[in-house]
């Protein structure tokens, strides 16, 4: 090695590697779920799943066999092998790490690990061309590659204690971003100027610059700020509000509209701490908002509380949606909840983790509860022609109900500059 591994640290030389015990536990979970689904092995090369299983996202693949299959777990790395070894715990790594075999030797290499059947792949994530290429190298193995995407999604719905801690740390930094907007912004500032104030805080605390999303072709800007009528502008983003964005190719997030007196300013911030999402929304205003806008905010807060309470009782996510949607109808917001027709989004909350759009979702069709130690952002909002208003925090379900992982009551629903 001709470079200094000691440089791979977080702020103040903190060791930001995923604990080896986490990697061991996750690999066992995969082995068990493969066995229970009758799948011999899985070959995983998506960056998010690689980070979850190996502690890094090097250009690589990990092969994991079902429990009792006799297949050796192997992390094959193209580059960087040295980083992959360090990130997985160096000498304490729970798996063998070695140079990726040549692709014309892939079938033989899998057989040497103990595979007799084609490994399952993340078919919901990888491009068809990638699947076709890999499948052409599995000719010495029997059967067809199954799709293990939903199995991985299912496993990642339940967060470990360590992952919950990462979400909480993310929430603390998220609050610092809101505080910076509170202290440094106001009338005349553009949305994108305010976003840069929050970005500076986030970057200094270790944000890596990427919000990962599962749904194709979604991508995400981590600070959506909508001043006044910007909140009514539709976008491609599958959410209540997208914002103006900086240009047509960046048609999401903050734009060049300015803060004006007595107009609602919606600020929706995503932060990632060591990969883990926190998602919050709060309102700002230069001066005092009208009673009408304040009542709308109180209504959204009431809906949020009802949805959180429903999830905390173990009700299905679809039931929580019905609770919130019915309340919005009774309050007179049905035509404005999560957007205006025809661009309304039909959900009130989305699970988060290493990706922003995980499952389950507070929406029709999700007829199952949020699992214990599941993590979800609850975000009721209403959109009108002259602006948008709402509230959002990230939560986890515990044995005793729901616990807020972000600001909660520590930061007001609305701040007056």
C-alpha positions, -999 to +999 in steps of 0.1 A: +000+000+000+015+033-011-011+056+006-021+065+042-051+045+054-052+068+084-067+094+062-100+074+059-117+090+090-146+112+099-143+146+116-116+149+142-102+115+131-133+096+142-136+060+130-167+061+108-165+025+096-196+004+101-190-019+131-180-054+122-207-068+144-233-050+122-218-066+090-218-100+106-254-097+117-266-085+083-248-112+064-265-138+087-299-122+080-293-125+043-282-162+046-314-169+066-338-152+043-323-169+013-328-203+030-364-195+039-371-186+002-354-216-013-326-195-029-291-210-029-271-178-031-272-141-040-247-120-059-251-083-049-234-053-066-256-023-059-238+004-040-264+008-012-267-029-006-229-033-008-224-006+019-250-023+041-233-057+038-196-048+034-192-014+051-181+003+018-192+009-018-162-002-038-165-014-074-173-049-063-197-078-057-205-099-027-216-135-029-236-148+000-249-184+003-281-195+020-277-208+056-263-243+056-256-242+018-218-245+024-212-215+001-184-193+013-192-156+016-168-137-007-164-100-014-149-097-049-134-062-055-122-046-087-111-014-070-101-005-044-092-037-028-072-020+000-101+003+008-125-026+009-103-045+033-100-014+056-137-005+054-148-041+063-127-040+095-093-050+082-081-081+100-115-084+118-135-085+085-163-110+087-158-121+051-130-129+027-120-101+004-101-107-028-096-094-063-127-098-085-123-128-109-122-121-147-157-122-160-149-152-183-140-171-151-170-160-131-190-193-135-159-213-124-153-190-095-189-193-083-187-231-085-155-230-064-174-212-037-199-240-037-226-226-060-245-251-082-273-227-093-273-192-108-272-167-079-301-144-073-295-108-084-310-074-076-331-074-107-352-044-096-321-023-095-296-034-121-300-024-158-312-052-182-279-050-200-261-058-168-284-087-160-280-101-195-242-099-193-240-115-159-264-142-170-242-150-199-214-158-175-235-182-154-237-209-181-220-236-160-247-231-133-283-244-134-316-227-132-324-190-136-313-160-115-341-150-092-349-114-080-337-109-045-344-071-044-375-073-023-358-097+001-331-071+007-356-043+010-375-063+036-344-069+057-335-032+056-369-021+068-359-031+104-331-010+117-306-021+143-299-001+174-267+012+158-287+023+127-313+041+149-284+059+165-272+070+130-307+084+123-307+103+155-273+118+148-286+128+113-316+144+130-293+165+152-274+179+122-307+185+104-317+208+132-285+227+130-293+233+093-327+248+102-311+269+129-287+284+104-316+294+081-333+309+111-303+329+122-289+340+088-318+343+064-348+365+058-365+390+035-349+394+001-329+362+002-334+338-026-344+302-020-311+290-033-291+314-012-309+299+019-302+264+007-265+272+005-265+283+041-279+249+052-256+231+028-226+246+045-236+232+078-243+198+064-211+195+045-190+205+075-207+178+095-199+151+069-226+150+043-212+131+012-232+149-014-256+122-026-292+114-017-299+078-028-333+069-041-347+035-051-374+044-076-362+050-111-357+077-125-361+097-093-332+118-080-333+143-051-320+176-040-316+176-003-329+211+004-363+221-010-372+257-002-405+272-016-411+308-009-447+320-015-461+308-049-431+286-055-449+260-034-476+256-061-452+249-090-453+213-100-423+191-107-413+156-117-407+147-081-431+121-066-440+142-035-463+170-024-438+197-034-408+199-056-399+236-056-386+256-086-352+241-088-322+259-102-328+251-139-348+227-161-322+200-156-323+206-118-361+210-116-363+202-079-353+221-048-345+258-043-348+283-071-343+321-074-376+333-059-371+357-030-386+358+005-413+384+008-431+398+038-460+377+051-456+349+026-451+313+038-416+298+032-416+260+033-382+245+041-378+207+036-343+194+044-328+160+040-295+152+057-275+119+056-252+110+085-229+081+075-256+073+049-287+074+071-315+098+063-332+124+084-361+143+067-377+174+082-400+203+072-406+235+090-422+269+080-406+304+080-421+338+074-408+374+073-433+389+096-465+373+107-485+348+086-522+353+082-547+334+104-557+313+074-522+300+068-516+294+105-548+274+107-537+253+078-504+246+096-523+236+127-544+212+106-514+196+092-499+192+126-531+176+138-530+151+109-494+143+115-501+135+152-530+112+141-509+094+116-481+089+141-505+077+167-520+052+143-487+038+132-475+036+169-505+014+177-494-011+150-522-002+125-515-009+088-499+019+069-530+020+046-552+025+077-529+055+088-534+069+053-572+066+056-571+084+090-551+113+077-569+116+044-603+116+061-592+143+085-581+164+055-615+160+039-633+171+071-610+201+073-617+211+037-582+203+023-590+173+001-583+192-031-550+205-017-536+176+004-501+167-009-505+188-040-532+203-062-550+182-089-538+167-111-504+166-094-515+153-060-492+128-043-512+100-026-492+094+005-485+110+039-453+093+049-424+073+035-399+050+051-363+061+051-329+044+058-300+044+034-324+055+007-351+083+009-379+062-006-379+030+013-409+008+022-435+008+036-454+040+028-484+056+044-506+051+014-533+028-001-521-007-008-496-009+021-517-032+042-491-039+068-478-020+098-445-002+102-423-028+118-408-023+152-376-003+146-388+008+112-380+044+103-404+068+086-408+104+077-444+117+082-451+148+061-486+161+057-487+193+035-513+214+017-506+232-015-525+264-027-519+287-056-501+312-034-480+288-014-475+256+006-475+247+043-468+216+063-447+198+088-424+168+088-403+147+112-387+113+110-398+087+134-391+051+145-416+026+159-408+012+193-426-013+216-442+017+233-453+036+202-434+061+180-402+080+189-392+111+171-357+109+156-355+145+145-364+179+159-400+173+171-409+200+196-373+212+199-378+235+168-411+254+163-435+246+135-431+282+122-403+308+127-408+345+121-378+364+109 
